[in-house]
Amino acid sequence: MSKVKIITGLTHLWEQTLGNSEICIAVLDGLVDRSHPCFEGADFTQLPTLVNPTPIADGLMYQHGTHIASVIFGQHGSSVEGIAPKCKGLIIPVFCDKKRKLSQLDLARAIEQAVQLGADIINISGGQLADYGEADGWLQKAVALCQQKNILIVAAAGNNSCECLHVPAALPAVLAVGAMDDRGQPIDFSNWGDAYQTQGILAPGEKILGAKPGGGTIQLTGTSFATPIVTGVAALLLSWQQQQGEKPDPQKVREAILQSAVPCELKEESDRPRCLVGKLNILGAIEKLRGGNMSQEKEALSASGCGCESFNKGDSLYIKESAADGETLPSQLTSSDASVMESANTATPATASVGSAASNAIPSEVAMSNPNVASNPSLPNTTDLAAFQNLLQSYITTQNPPMSYPVASSVTASQAPSDINQETLVYALGTLGYDFGTDARRDSFKQLMPGVTIDNTVVPANPYDARQMVDYLADNPSEGKSLIWTLNLELTPIYAIEPKGAFARDVYGVLQELLSGQIQPEDNEDYVERVSIPGIITGRTVKLFSGQYVPVIEPQNTRGLYGWKVNTLIGAALDTIGTQVGGTEESNVRRTLGGFLNRIYYDFRNLGTTSQDRALNFATTNAFQAATTFAQAVAEGMELDTITVEKSPFCRLDSDCWDVKLKFFDPENNRRAKKIFRFTIDVSDIIPVTLGEVRTWSSAY
């Protein structure tokens, strides 16, 4: 009997629903063996990402991804019966075996991809050890986007055997998952940091049965494998909500799971934090969602004849399921009978991992002491385990280049959803850069570029010197196509720019002009501080010289390719509204508009792919309207308080409209009403456009 079948309350929930095809689960993990028999009939597709779509047959991340997916999507009647087999799935590979590092930036990309494709729940069986549960701004923003759109992220708490936190599990609105053994006790390696005391749940994580690439099954242990159990249960609860005629509400399901959690029966009170909020209580979560009383749930259980013994403890309903004939309930894991557990952030208590990965293993001293490992040909030997434990110290780390491999432009998967469009509009801000990709390409430029004369001595050209490159491209404009043009944010390349089509030559010319502007002195009127790049992301990637792979933007023409410096943009905006302000007011407008532009670039930095971000970024390049919007408020002594972007209630048919709202306050009189200005931006085309007149009103808040 599969262990998931005896999870308390799951059989009863299955009697209500096996999932709904309108509930979408995104799995951010390794590649998945979609040919495994347990996936026959499953409704999921594997999407192109920065991960090479060709797996290594015996790769550990390939095994990890296949196992995680099977725990959720394994079809009933197969060798692995998943938790939510009838839900729709998106497999978004982020881990691979060829290069085992993943940046928080690329994890954020994958989360945004899941959001754009309609995920209701995102499963992340991985994370990075973080001292205070703090993440890079990219990842924080992606998680906040999920909270805003009511998408539930379920993430592994980590296997470091310490009172410590992982991101994204520790970030607000995420549901963190720790692992418990077959007796309902927290497993020693499962983390128990402060944030998990309010947003963490324990779920079975010992010897979880899952699919193995190439066929067959394997039992694995760790918080990685507890995570898809909670994800699957959450998906079933969403399906149950829909079945009851309600609108599926992921955040409501999250709260129901946390509020219904039951305490662990621990010998030592000091161990209580290890239990997090408590243990997964499926029936209690149903009751929370139903808003009824526990007696109704008892009657339903009795009528279903599930062979369960129920009893009350406090305010929660406990169900103790009987073992099937000839079966015994799983016993406690011991070092003498443990199965081999694959790990993506393995660490012994004495050597907790500083970098982390797809979280899923028991402490190495347990796995390595297993005398059955060497004798069982179906399991990795101790050499494999040692190598695996050594490599899993560095997943999802901001100190290393993003995990990166080229991808195909399309993916064929069983029953792939028909409404997935791989092309994504982008309107991104940053600075231009260029890259060579290989030593050979760099050396070819070095040989072709003329030498530089210094003190009557000719020295070889330096292709990394942007000034020399600008001069070379001015004389040889066709060479611009031989470079990999990049868009950078604070020295981090986020896209490669590759013009295509009839206007490619014109676009390359604009890129060369913008690069020339970036090397000018800041007081030069031609100086370029930032650029905007509109285009389409098609799923292709390019490898940079560092080994990093970045998505490719294809600008369709020169429209929207702007370069500016803040002071020049402010000056042009003031020329537009010159009749409205003057003297001191002009100085105030200049300061406020500068703050507006810089806040978008630094505080709201983004990838420019979501509708909100495209609207916000366009508001920067359309500074004329922004200045016109708040000139009057600034002239009255008010200061910019907040910038928000909200879905607009005013929009044309088949458009995608967003309101950029600017709130102003009086720093000298906090009792004065706030002033709010709103202008609407339609981002349905590659180049956004503003709609209608600026709206304004006063508010007490």
Secondary structure, DSSP 8 states (H G I E B T S, - for coil): --GGGGSTTHHHHHHH-S--TTSEEEEEES---TTSGGGTT--EEE---SS-SS--TT-HHHHHHHHHHHHHH--TTSSS--SSTTSEEEEEE---SSS----HHHHHHHHHHHHHTT-SEEEE---EEETTS---HHHHHHHHHHHHTT-EEEEE--SSSSS-EEETTTSTT-EEEEEE-TTS-B-TTS---TTHHHHEEEEE-SSEEEE-TTS-EEEE-SHHHHHHHHHHHHHHHHHHHHHTT----HHHHHHHHHHT-B----S-GGGGGGGTT-B--HHHHHHHHHTS-HHHHHHHHHHHT--EEEEEETTEEEEEE---TT--------TTT------SS---TTS--SS--S-----HHHHHT-TTTTT-TTS--HHHHHHHHHHTT-SS-TTS--------S----TT--TT----EEEEEEEEEEEE-SSHHHHHHHHHHS--EEETTEEE---TT-HHHHHHHHHH-GGGGGGSEEEEEETTEEEEEE---STTHHHHHHHHHHHHHHHTS-TTSTT---EEEEEEEEEEEEEE-TTS-EEEEEE--SSTT-EEE-HHHHHHHHHHHTTTT--THHHHHHHHHHHHHHHHHHHTT---S-SHHHHHHHHHHHTHHHHHHHHHHHHHTT-EEEEEEEEE-S---TT--EEEEEEEEE-TT-TTS-EEEEEEEEE-SSSS-EEEEEEEEEEE--
